[in-house]
C-alpha cells in the first residue's frame, strides 16, 4: 500500500508540477533566481561609482569635524549602514581572501528558505562523511533525529561543519548547495565570492571579500530566522539518550567570553577562523534608529581576539561618523536588477501561513501537500523534496 500510494503521489506531483511550470514559468523563474524581497536601499545617484572600492587602500570622505577611521591591522575591512547600504569607509574592500566560517552567512541565506524549521530528520552516516580535519563541530550524531531548528543553532552558535553537512544534504547535496550559494552571491552583487565548500572550510580557490561578506550580513538581517539565530548567545543542543547540552555562540563580541568586552547593541552575525583565513568577522550593531554592519578580515597584530577589538573600534567610529561622511560606495551597487513577479518561496509561505510548519491536518499528508504545491506551479525542483519527504516529520518549530 505504501509503495502504491507513493507512486501515485509522485506521478500526480510530477504531472501537476509540469503543468504548473508551463502555466507559471516566469513566476517560478523569479522565485528561484530573483533578489531578496526587500528592495535595495541606498541612494545610488549620490554614491560614487563602484570602481572606487576596487582601488586598494583606505577610502573615506569625512567632513571637517569627523575623524578618520581608526588604524587597524586587518588586511581588509568595511563599515556600512545596514539600512541604506551606504559604505561609510573601507579598506581593500574587494580584496579576495579566504572567508572561513563567515561564509556560513551565505549558506544560511541560501538554505534557510528551503527547509521549514519544524521538520525532523534522522541523520545518516553518509551525511556526516567528508568533514574536513580540524573542523568546528556541534556534535551531530549519526542515527539521531534533530529538528532543522536545532541544526541551525549548531551552525550559528557552534559554527558546526557537521550541522552544515546535514542541512546541505537536505537541500540537495554538497555540490548542489555550493552552486546555489554561488547563484545567490551573484544575485546579491557579491562578485568576489567563489564557493567551493559551503561550510567555509579552507579550500584552494575559495574566496570572498569584506564587501561581499557585508552584503551577506546585511541581507541576513532581513531574514527573521537568520537574525534570530545569529543573535542567540546560548542554547541547548540535543545529545544522546534524550539529554541535551548547552552550546554558546563563538562570537565573543556578542557573548563577552574570554575577556572580550561585549559590544553594546550588538545584533550578532558570524565569526570564523582557519589557518589560511586567520580570524574573520561580520558583525552588526544597532544604536537608536541606526544599524551598522562591519566586516573585519585577518588582523595582522594583537592576537586571536584582535578581530573583535578592531570591529568594535570601527563600529564606534561608524556610529560617530554616520550622517557626517559622504558614502564611498553602496552595498547595492553591483546587485542584479529585480525581475518581475513574486520572489517569495510559495511553499514556505504557505507552510508559514498555516502555522510555521506545524503538523498537517488529519487526512492530509506531507507528500500530498507537495503535490498541491506542484499544482500551484511551484516547479520541478520541489519533486526532489517530495522524494525526501518520507525522511521528515513535521513538529512545532521553536
Rosetta blueprint (number, residue, H / E / L):
1 X L
2 X H
3 X H
4 X H
5 X H
6 X H
7 X H
8 X H
9 X H
10 X H
11 X H
12 X H
13 X H
14 X H
15 X H
16 X H
17 X H
18 X H
19 X H
20 X H
21 X H
22 X H
23 X H
24 X H
25 X H
26 X H
27 X H
28 X H
29 X H
30 X H
31 X H
32 X H
33 X H
34 X L
35 X L
36 X L
37 X L
38 X L
39 X L
40 X L
41 X L
42 X L
43 X L
44 X L
45 X L
46 X L
47 X L
48 X L
49 X L
50 X H
51 X H
52 X H
53 X H
54 X H
55 X L
56 X L
57 X L
58 X E
59 X E
60 X E
61 X E
62 X E
63 X L
64 X L
65 X L
66 X L
67 X L
68 X L
69 X L
70 X L
71 X L
72 X L
73 X L
74 X E
75 X E
76 X E
77 X E
78 X E
79 X E
80 X E
81 X E
82 X L
83 X L
84 X L
85 X L
86 X E
87 X E
88 X E
89 X E
90 X E
91 X E
92 X L
93 X L
94 X L
95 X L
96 X L
97 X E
98 X L
99 X L
100 X H
101 X H
102 X H
103 X H
104 X H
105 X H
106 X H
107 X H
108 X H
109 X H
110 X H
111 X H
112 X H
113 X H
114 X H
115 X L
116 X L
117 X L
118 X L
119 X E
120 X E
121 X E
122 X E
123 X L
124 X L
125 X L
126 X H
127 X H
128 X H
129 X L
130 X L
131 X L
132 X L
133 X L
134 X L
135 X L
136 X L
137 X L
138 X L
139 X L
140 X L
141 X L
142 X L
143 X L
144 X L
145 X E
146 X E
147 X E
148 X H
149 X H
150 X H
151 X H
152 X H
153 X H
154 X H
155 X H
156 X H
157 X H
158 X H
159 X L
160 X L
161 X H
162 X H
163 X H
164 X H
165 X H
166 X H
167 X H
168 X H
169 X H
170 X H
171 X L
172 X L
173 X L
174 X H
175 X H
176 X H
177 X H
178 X H
179 X H
180 X H
181 X H
182 X H
183 X H
184 X H
185 X H
186 X H
187 X H
188 X L
189 X L
190 X L
191 X L
192 X L
193 X L
194 X E
195 X L
196 X L
197 X L
198 X L
199 X L
200 X L
201 X L
202 X L
203 X L
204 X L
205 X L
206 X L
207 X E
208 X E
209 X L
210 X H
211 X H
212 X H
213 X H
214 X H
215 X H
216 X H
217 X H
218 X H
219 X H
220 X H
221 X L
222 X L
223 X L
224 X H
225 X H
226 X H
227 X H
228 X H
229 X H
230 X H
231 X L
232 X L
233 X L
234 X E
235 X E
236 X E
237 X E
238 X E
239 X L
240 X H
241 X H
242 X H
243 X L
244 X E
245 X E
246 X E
247 X E
248 X E
249 X L
250 X L
251 X L
252 X H
253 X H
254 X H
255 X H
256 X L
257 X H
258 X H
259 X H
260 X L
261 X L
262 X L
263 X L
264 X L
265 X L
266 X E
267 X E
268 X E
269 X E
270 X E
271 X E
272 X E
273 X E
274 X E
275 X L
276 X L
277 X L
278 X E
279 X E
280 X E
281 X E
282 X E
283 X E
284 X E
285 X E
286 X E
287 X E
288 X L
289 X L
290 X E
291 X E
292 X E
293 X E
294 X E
295 X E
296 X E
297 X E
298 X E
299 X E
300 X L
301 X L
302 X L
303 X L
304 X L
305 X L
306 X H
307 X H
308 X H
309 X H
310 X H
311 X H
312 X H
313 X H
314 X H
315 X H
316 X H
317 X H
318 X H
319 X H
320 X H
321 X H
322 X L
323 X L
324 X L
325 X E
326 X E
327 X L
328 X L
329 X E
330 X E
331 X L
332 X L
333 X L
334 X L
335 X L
336 X L
337 X L
338 X L
339 X L
340 X L
341 X L
342 X L
343 X L
344 X L
345 X L
346 X H
347 X H
348 X H
349 X H
350 X H
351 X H
352 X H
353 X H
354 X L
355 X L
356 X L
357 X L
358 X L
359 X L
360 X L
361 X L
362 X L
363 X L
364 X L
365 X L
366 X H
367 X H
368 X H
369 X H
370 X H
371 X H
372 X H
373 X H
374 X H
375 X H
376 X L
377 X L
378 X L
379 X L
380 X H
381 X H
382 X H
383 X H
384 X H
385 X H
386 X H
387 X H
388 X H
389 X H
390 X H
391 X H
392 X E
393 X E
394 X E
395 X L
396 X L
397 X L
398 X L
